């Protein structure tokens, strides 16, 4: 699954829309309210890690790094 589809699926899973998520992120984290800017970042794959962490926080998730088994 690509980043765009994965992020959108988490938003939908939480019963939210991109507009609602951006409203909350704007109020709490100072994000731009521009849906087109956000959609462009997802389409180009240029969303920053910090932004993904803030988005996950708003949706009630945390990003956890887990070592793969069998990797050096």
N, C-alpha and C positions, 0 to 999 in steps of 0.2 A: 504494500500500500504506500502511495506517495504521501509526502508531508501534508499537502493540501487536503487530500481525502481523509487522512487520519485526524487532522485538527477539526475539520468540519464534522466528522463522525462523533467526536467527543462533545462538540457543541450541541449537536442534535440529541445525543444520548442524555444530556442534562436538561433537555426540553427547552433549550434557549435558541435564539436566532443570533446571527452575526451582529445585527443591529443592537440587540439587547446586550450582548457581551461587550461590544464596543462602548456602549453607554456606561456600563459599569467600569470598564477599564479607563475610560475618560475621567470619570469622577474619582476613582480610587488611585489611579496610577498616572494620570495626565496624558493618556494616549490621545491621538487624533481620533475624531469621530468619523473620519472618512472611510466609508465601506469600500470605495474603489481602491484606496491606498492599501487597505488590509488585504483585499482580494488580489491585488497585484503582487503583494509580497508573497502570498501563498502560491500564486501561479508561477512566479519566478523562482520560488524557493529561497527568497532572500530575507525571510523573517529571522530575527536575531534570537539567539539562545535565551537571552534575558527576557525577551518578549514572550517566548514560549513558556518560560517558567512563570511569568506573571499571568498569562492566560490560563495555565494549568491551575494556579492558585485560585483564580476567580471561579473556575469550574469545580473546585473542590478536589483537585488531584495534586499529587506531587510527583516529580520526576525522580526516579530511582535508577542509579547505575548499578547493574548487576553483572558480575563477571560470568562470561559464558563458560560452560563446562568443556573441558578438553582443549582449551586455548592456553597458549604459553603465557 
